[in-house]
Every structure is written in structure tokens, then in C-alpha cells.
Amino acid sequence: MSNTSSFRGMPCRTVGDSGLWVSEIGIGLWKWGYPEYDHSRVGEYLGFQILDRALDLGVFHWDTAASYNAGSGNSERLLGRYFANRGRIVRDKIVLATKFANHHREEHQLGPYPINDQDFTPNQCGGSRIYLMRELEHSLRKLCTDRIDLLYLHSPNVATGGDTDWITPLDETWSAMDDMVSQGKVRYLGISNHSPEQARATIEALKQVGKDSSRRIIAIQNCYNMAERSKLGSSEGVGEQEMLDFAAEYGISIIPYFPLAGGLLTGRYTKGNLDQVEGRLTTEAISGRFLTDKGLKLAAKVTAMAKQKKCSAAQLAIAWLLKRPMLASVIAGCTKLEHIDDNVGAVKVKLSKADIDELNKASAWS
């Protein structure tokens, strides 16, 4: 975890105990696809501009999922068109990460969401061999590539309300994932939205079925930001520190998603402008999750410190994450061209121990 390198001025880190390098700033492609019908915010024209700019700035860790945008799969399709257009010389520079677990639809077949159970059989999601192997081939076609560099199980395949009540036996799930590596279609393995207990069970299963010790989990992608530190544990009653300790014990990197808390930590929202500002937190159902007295007080603190540091609030929030232990890369979403430049500026923000202590105290409740 102490290895350092750089690409086009962007600092890089290795992921877990592996030889895989990623840029400290990554890019998340959650809201990418066909805006005219899948509710995404970035289409092909803008997306290609952002991806070109990202690579110019040294951002080569790109993260998507098979089912993003209401199960449409269009985030992968957009990225596939980009790779097909730019060619192998660009594809080989990118660490391409995607995730499997959920239903996805064929192109131009969006339909109702949440998913209508009558549209899919139980074999079209989860952790079974039949689903995972088929989903791999679907994603490779959508992405116009011959391999996935970092593949996550998007969520644990457990029954509702059961932390380790596995629907598919773990040895089946992870022997299938191991076979993908043997086939040369997947390079590295990770898990997302797992608790430490679920992750331990996964690691033990992979030890039993993996061809050798190199077949191991190198990354955990969970929700993590200054406003919701407890969510890193991904389970009721499991906190931030337990997950950090787990990651250190097993030599696994944390790759946080939702680093700006839906925009709360950008300085966009204040107590005085909630009836005027438009954004995710005032137009979507997650508003109650963040627009609380504590959340807005934290946002004001971040904004004030950012002004002192002569950086943006978003840059400060990302810089705080990059100072957390076991972090490899922060995959911040981009829906405007200027977002990628702003995110990249986070690597230049200097935080003293006193700064970090102040931010930790301000966010300790979260």
C-alpha cells in the first residue's frame, strides 16, 4: 500500500496487495447512458469529451456497472462505443472496473423500474454460475473489450434481512469468478456493498476454490464520505473503524463511492438556499438523508475550510478521503466537463494533521 507512482502528473496507488495501479482520482459512470430515455445525465457527445479530458489529466481508473441507470446497461454501452472509437492504445491505458449482481436490459428495452419480477427469471441476477458467466459475456460485448480489469460482485447474494444467509453457495459464486480469471477475461476481483463479516466469508470461500493465492479480493467498494462515515461498514451496527481494521488486516484497498454525499459536500446547499437551489438533494428522495441540521452544518464547515485553503469544497472532501487509511482511489461522478478538472485538483490540496482532526471532529457523528 506504500508504493507510489504517477501518470501525467496524477499520483497513483496500488490496489490492495496486488500489482494493479490506479489513479488516485477515478471517474464514476453511474449517470451515463442515453439521457433521452434512461434518466441518465451524460450522453455520448459530452461523455466522450469528459473521458478524453480525464485521460489527459491522468485519470485512468474508470468505474461502471452492468445495471446502471434503471437497469438499462447503457453506461457500459456508452463506454464501449468510446473504446471502439478511440482504439486499443486508449483501452490499454484504462483500468476498467464493472460490477455484476443485478438485472440489466437489452438496448432500448428500459421498461418499468424497479424491475418488474415478471420480466426476468431468478437466473438473471445474483451470484449463480449461470448468471455470472452469461453476464460476463454481455458486458464484454457492451464494453467492446476482451477483458475486465477489476470485476466486483455488486452486492452480496443474501436473502433479505440475512447478513450471511447466502442464496447461492459461496463456493459456486467464487469458483465462477475464479474461472473468469483463468479464461483471461477478468484480471482482478473485488466486492461491493459488503460488510466485514460478508467479506471474510467471501475471502475464505475464494481461498478454497481459487486456483492459487493470486486469486484474491483486492478491493472493497462501499459508500464512504465525510457525511456518512458509518456507511463504510455496509451493515447495521458495523461502523467505519471496523471496516478500516478489516481492510488493513487482509491487505485490501477501499475504493469509496458517493464521495461527495450526493452534492452536499460541494457547498451547493446551505440552510438559506434550500428553497432556491435545484439539485439531487432538493429534487430526489435522498434529500432527507443529507439535508439535516448536522449535514448542513458539516457542509458549511467544509466550505469555510475550503475557502481558507483556496480550493473547492468538493476538492477538500475528496482530499479528506485520500488521507483515510487503506484508500486506493476515489471514484467521483462527473456530469459536466468542469467536474473532472475540479476533482483532479483534490490531489494538490494539503491537509495538516490539525486540519484532518478538525474535519474528523466535525463529521464524527456521521
C-alpha positions, 0 to 999 in steps of 0.5 A: 500500500506504500508504493507510489507512482504517477501518470501525467502528473496524477499520483497513483496507488496500488490496489490492495496487495496486488500489482494493479495501479490506479489513479488516485482520482477515478471517474464514476459512470453511474449517470451515463447512458442515453439521457433521452430515455434512461434518466441518465445525465451524460450522453455520448457527445459530452461523455466522450469529451469528459473521458478524453479530458480525464485521460489527459489529466491522468485519470485512468481508473474508470468505474461502471456497472452492468445495471446502471441507470434503471437497469438499462446497461447503457453506461457500459454501452456508452463506454464501449462505443468510446473504446471502439472509437478511440482504439486499443492504445486508449483501452490499454491505458484504462483500468476498467472496473464493472460490477455484476449482481443485478438485472440489466436490459437489452438496448432500448428495452428500459421498461418499468423500474424497479424491475418488474419480477415478471420480466426476468427469471431468478437466473438473471441476477445474483451470484449463480454460475449461470448468471455470472458467466452469461453476464460476463459475456454481455458486458464484454460485448457492451464494453467492446473489450476482451477483458475486465480489469477489476470485476466486483460482485455488486452486492452480496447474494443474501436473502433479505434481512440475512447478513450471511444467509447466502442464496447461492453457495459461496463456493459456486459464486467464487469458483465462477469468478475464479474461472473468469480469471483463468479464461483471461477475461477478468484480471482482478476481483473485488466486492461491493456493498459488503460488510466485514463479516460478508467479506471474510466469508467471501475471502475464505470461500475464494481461498478454497476454490481459487486456483492459487493465492493470486486469486484474491479480493483486492478491493472493497467498494462501499459508500464512504464520505465525510457525511456518512462515515458509518456507511463504510461498514455496509451493515447495521451496527458495523461502523467505519473503524471496523471496516478500516481494521478489516481492510488493513488486516487482509491487505485490501484497498477501499475504493469509496463511492458517493464521495461527495454525499450526493452534492452536499459536500460541494457547498451547493446547499446551505440552510438559506438556499434550500428553497432556491437551489435545484439539485439531487438533494432538493429534487430526489428522495435522498434529500432527507438523508443529507439535508439535516441540521448536522449535514448542513452544518458539516457542509458549511464547515467544509466550505469555510475550510475550503475557502481558507485553503483556496480550493473547492469544497468538493476538492477538500472532501475528496482530499479528506478521503485520500488521507483515510487509511487503506484508500486506493482511489476515489471514484467521483461522478462527473456530469459536466466537463468542469467536474473532472478538472475540479476533482483532479485538483483534490490531489494538490490540496494539503491537509495538516494533521490539525486540519484532518482532526478538525474535519474528523471532529466535525463529521464524527457523528456521521 
